[in-house]
Amino acid sequence: MTLFRATVLDTPDDPFDGGVLRAQDDCGLLVEGGVIVARGDFTTLRAEHPDEDVLDLREGMVLPGLVDTHVHFPQVRVIGGLGMPLLDWLDQCALPEEMRLADVDMARGVARDFVTGLVDAGTTTALVFGSHFASAVDVMFEAADLWGLRVTTGLVTSDRILPEPLLTTPARAYEESRDLASRWHGKGRLRYAVTPRFSLSASDAILESCAATFGEVDGSWFTSHVNENTAEVKEVAELFGGASYVDTYDRHGLVTPRSVLAHNVHPTDPELATLAARGASVAHCPTSNSALGSGLFPLRRHVEAGVQVAMGSDVGAGTGFSMLKEGLQAYFMQRLLGDAGLPLTSAHLLWLCTSAGARSLGLGHEVGDLSVGKQFDAIWLLPEAGDPLAVGLGNAKSADDALSKVFALGTTSDIGGVWVGGDQIAAGRWRMPRRT
Ligand SMILES: [Zn+2]
């Protein structure tokens, strides 16, 4: 057992429903077999457990491991393609790179770069948008398994509009998906995600094949895109005889509590009602929406409709892996919406980047906060002395104020340690896949 000693901040209760930030100075967390088995005042816990090793993290603060609910593994090397709206960016930036992942050696290198990006950013749980090539999805699962990350991913499928090398057929998609799921779903911390790219490039036939896989792989997840860009929304409506974007998935039984749809910048009220009724989640990706000019996310409408929202970095249309930056950009967006926006506190931002994501992925009983019974998935924020974040934390008026400074000033280089299931996998610039 290890007794961690730190200032610990987390959000076990939903701030959109009255919850507040939980902040505990000189907190003790006793971890056994990766699980937090006791929590309380350090001095008291130490007296009860005098023989356990103590890891003193009192400098800086400890937060739960961050959760990214929408992040594209094949795009890590094309982050930063600024200046284009969605459909041009896909044609000129993302899709040419995604075609290169047909080469499994290249895919292995991209998977390594991608997982390193997650670890450096303190992201311990992710719903990862995979590749169109089964061999590339295979190496993504391998890389996530090597590090012990909680990753849900799968084969991306499309059967129209995209360049020919990225297309498949409903039968082939079904076979390859079932094969990948049979080897990886439920192995360690890995799970399978049924992943049509988006309705624009997925006919009813391939969505039906997705529904078959989703129904047959017990406990699998479903993810795709929805209502990201107005030109895209218009094209989808034309392709599906005027159906709403959400309905293109819903009519195949793909909108469920195990479904996460990315973006939803331009939903109708009936679509929000459907998402809420089905218990599906939306992955809000604010830096991507800003970079592509997709629009300002209507968070208030989602919350008022009862739709669960979590956060995604959307790499590569986003601007990197930092969920702290996504939280800050979400805050900016709501400010820019004026009266239509939903003012966010630092507790909201931490909730969105941790517990909300864990809930959206059905992992709320295991991760998302640092309560007794949860896995010890955590990050240690340790800014350099003299750094503006260190100065800010040293002068914070309250825990909420300190957390605001973390979101305003924090970067991935401020993350001094990362743990998953009690295993430390990074410390400063040192990183170590778990031993298997
Ligand atoms: Zn995306």
Residues whose N, C-alpha, C, O or C-beta is under 5 A from the ligand:
A	BS01	ZN	A262 D314
